[in-house]
Amino acid sequence: MTLHFGIYPGGILGDEQGIVHPVRPDVPDRITEALDTLQGDTAGLSVRAYHSFAATVTPLEPPTPADPATYLQRGRKLDLVLQFREPSGELEGWLEFVREAVRTGGPNLASVQICEEPNADLPVVDGSIPNVLNALIEGVVAAKQEARALGHSVAVGFNAVPTFNPADTFWSELGTLADDRFRQSLDYVGLDFFPDVFRPIAAEQLAEVVTAVLTAFRRTDLQRVGIPDSVAVRICENGWPTGPDRSEQRQAAVLETVVRTVAALSADLNIDGYSFFALRDADSTAEGLFHRFGLMRDDYTPKPAFETYRRLINELGSPPVAPH
C-alpha cells in the first residue's frame, strides 16, 4: 500500500500561547524549488494550508501559506484545513464558508479537513472554541455535499490529537452527536502526533510507541464514534524540532522511524497518507520548542531530514502515472 505524502510549506505556526511568526518571510520560489525536490518523480505531493473562519473577529488569523495555489504545480494538490475560530460558537456563516472553500478549491483541492484539533483545548486550535463538535459535524456534511454537487473528488475529514487522559470525553461526545449523514460524509480521520517531542521516548522504543498510538486511534477512538475501518486514517501533522540538545541527525532518524512504521501499518490500519510539519523553521536561532520544526532552516538551507524525507517519498510514495 503506497502512502500519499504531503507537507506544510508556510512559515507561521502556533504554540501554547498563540501565533508564532517567522523571522523571515516566505519565499515562494524557494518553497517551489524545495517541493519539486521532495516530490522527485512521484505522482504528487499534498500542499497543506490553513484558513480560519470567525464572523466576529478582526483581524483574523492570516491564511497560511498566503497563496497556496502558487505551489500546485507538477500534479500537486491542496490539503486544506478550515479552522472554526468563532469565539461565540455560533455557526452562522460557517457552513457557507466551508462550501465556498470547496467551490474555490475546485479540481486543485485534494482534501478538506474540517476544524483543527477539535479535541485539544489550546488557544490556537479549535478545541478551545465552544460548539466545536457541531461545527465539525455540520462542516463535514456541508463539505461533502458541496463536493458531490460539483462532481469533484475531494476527500473530506477531520483530525484529532492522541488522547492519553482516561477522563477525556471528546470521542464519546462526538459518538453521541454523530449521525449517519456525518459518517457517510467522512473519507478520512487525521491524527496530529509528535512522538518524542513533548514526552521523551527512547530511540529503541519509538516504533513501538508509534504503533501503539496509531492502533489505539483506529481500534479504540474511532470505534467510539462508529467510524468504520473503511474510512482511512492519515497522519496530518507529524514532526520533530531541532534545537539545544535536539540534533539535526536525530530529527532525520526520528522521521525515518516514524514514516517506516506508518508505512508498515498502512494496510492493517487503512492509513492512506502522511504529511510532515513543517518545511522550514520559524526561527533557526530561537531556543523554543516550536521554532525549529522545519526540514530546512529559516533561510531554506536543508537539514539532513530534508534528504531523508525526499528519499522516503521516492521509495514509498505513489509512482507517476505512465503516459498512454
C-alpha positions, 0 to 999 in steps of 0.5 A: 500500500503506497502512502500519499505524502504531503507537507506544510510549506508556510512559515507561521505556526502556533504554540501554547500561547498563540501565533508564532511568526517567522523571522523571515518571510516566505519565499515562494520560489524557494518553497517551489524549488524545495517541493519539486525536490521532495516530490522527485518523480512521484505522482504528487505531493499534498500542499497543506494550508490553513484558513480560519473562519470567525464572523466576529473577529478582526483581524483574523488569523492570516491564511497560511501559506498566503497563496497556496495555489502558487505551489500546485504545480507538477500534479500537486494538490491542496490539503486544506484545513478550515479552522472554526475560530468563532469565539461565540460558537455560533455557526452562522456563516460557517457552513457557507464558508466551508462550501465556498472553500470547496467551490474555490478549491475546485479540481486543485483541492485534494482534501478538506479537513474540517476544524483543527484539533477539535479535541485539544483545548489550546488557544490556537486550535479549535478545541478551545472554541465552544460548539466545536463538535457541531461545527465539525459535524455540520462542516463535514456534511456541508463539505461533502455535499458541496463536493458531490454537487460539483462532481469533484473528488475531494476527500473530506475529514477531520483530525484529532490529537492522541488522547492519553487522559482516561477522563477525556470525553471528546470521542464519546461526545462526538459518538453521541452527536454523530449521525449517519449523514456525518459518517457517510460524509467522512473519507478520512480521520487525521491524527496530529502526533509528535512522538518524542517531542513533548514526552521523551521516548527512547530511540529503541522504543519509538516504533513501538510507541508509534504503533501503539498510538496509531492502533489505539486511534483506529481500534479504540477512538474511532470505534467510539464514534462508529467510524468504520475501518473503511474510512482511512486514517492519515497522519496530518501533522507529524514532526520533530524540532531541532534545537539545544540538545535536539540534533539535526541527525536525530530529527532525520532518524526520528522521521525515518522511524516514524514514516517506516512504521506508518508505512508498515501499518498502512494496510492493517490500519487503512492509513492512506497518507502522511504529511510532515510539519513543517518545511522550514523553521520559524526561527533557526536561532530561537531556543523554543520548542516550536521554532525549529520544526522545519526540514530546512532552516529559516533561510531554506538551507536543508537539514539532513531530514530534508534528504531523508524525507525526499528519499522516503517519498521516492521509495514509498510514495505513489509512482507517476502515472505512465503516459498512454 
